[in-house]
Amino acid sequence: MNTRELLRRVGGELLRRDLYYLESQGFITPLRYRVRNVWRRDWPESVIPVLKTYIVLKKEGFKVGVAWERAKKEASNARSAC
């Protein structure tokens, strides 16, 4: 899904710059493809629950790295519980 769709599905709490910051730090990696002269990002569906948990943890005061690692762990635990 494209960036606009991802941000819509995650909710208004996450900004585009926050998403790109996570990407620049290596926490998340979208598939990149070229459309004419512009590079586009295709985000995996599996990142949505991680981002939602990340937002909650950031609000609770966790730093970026800690919040991301805990969000990934919680999302993987939720998937394995199903």
C-alpha positions as CSV (number, residue, x, y, z in Angstrom):
1,M,0.0,0.0,0.0
2,N,1.2,3.5,-0.6
3,T,2.2,6.0,2.1
4,R,-1.1,7.9,2.1
5,E,-3.1,4.7,2.5
6,L,-0.8,3.5,5.3
7,L,-1.1,6.7,7.2
8,R,-4.9,6.7,6.8
9,R,-5.2,3.1,8.1
10,V,-2.8,3.7,11.1
11,G,-4.7,6.8,12.1
12,G,-4.0,10.5,12.4
13,E,-1.4,10.1,15.2
14,L,1.5,9.2,12.9
15,L,2.9,11.8,10.5
16,R,4.6,11.2,7.2
17,R,7.9,12.6,8.6
18,D,7.7,10.1,11.5
19,L,7.2,7.2,9.1
20,Y,10.2,8.4,7.0
21,Y,12.3,8.8,10.1
22,L,11.6,5.2,11.1
23,E,12.6,4.2,7.6
24,S,15.8,6.4,7.7
25,Q,16.8,4.7,11.0
26,G,16.4,1.3,9.5
27,F,13.4,0.2,11.7
28,I,11.2,-0.3,8.7
29,T,11.9,-1.0,5.1
30,P,9.3,-0.5,2.3
31,L,9.5,-2.0,-1.1
32,R,10.6,0.8,-3.4
33,Y,9.7,1.1,-7.1
34,R,10.1,3.7,-9.7
35,V,7.2,5.4,-11.6
36,R,8.7,7.5,-14.3
37,N,11.2,9.8,-12.5
38,V,9.8,9.3,-9.0
39,W,10.5,6.6,-6.5
40,R,7.5,5.3,-4.6
41,R,7.1,3.2,-1.5
42,D,5.0,0.1,-1.1
43,W,4.4,-0.6,2.6
44,P,3.7,-4.2,3.8
45,E,0.3,-4.9,5.4
46,S,2.1,-6.4,8.4
47,V,3.5,-3.1,9.6
48,I,0.1,-1.6,10.5
49,P,-0.3,-3.4,13.9
50,V,3.3,-2.6,14.8
51,L,2.9,1.1,14.0
52,K,-0.4,1.3,16.0
53,T,1.4,-0.2,19.0
54,Y,4.4,2.0,18.4
55,I,2.2,5.1,18.6
56,V,0.8,4.0,21.9
57,L,4.2,3.3,23.4
58,K,5.6,6.7,22.2
59,K,2.6,8.4,23.9
60,E,3.6,6.6,27.1
61,G,7.0,8.2,26.9
62,F,9.2,5.4,25.4
63,K,12.1,6.5,23.2
64,V,11.9,5.6,19.5
65,G,14.2,2.6,19.5
66,V,12.7,1.0,22.6
67,A,9.1,1.8,21.5
68,W,9.8,0.2,18.1
69,E,11.4,-3.0,19.5
70,R,8.5,-3.4,22.0
71,A,5.9,-2.8,19.3
72,K,7.5,-5.4,17.1
73,K,7.6,-7.9,19.9
74,E,4.0,-7.3,20.9
75,A,2.8,-7.6,17.3
76,S,4.6,-10.9,16.8
77,N,3.2,-12.2,20.1
78,A,-0.3,-11.2,19.0
79,R,0.2,-13.0,15.6
80,S,1.5,-16.2,17.2
81,A,-1.5,-16.2,19.7
82,C,-4.0,-16.3,16.9
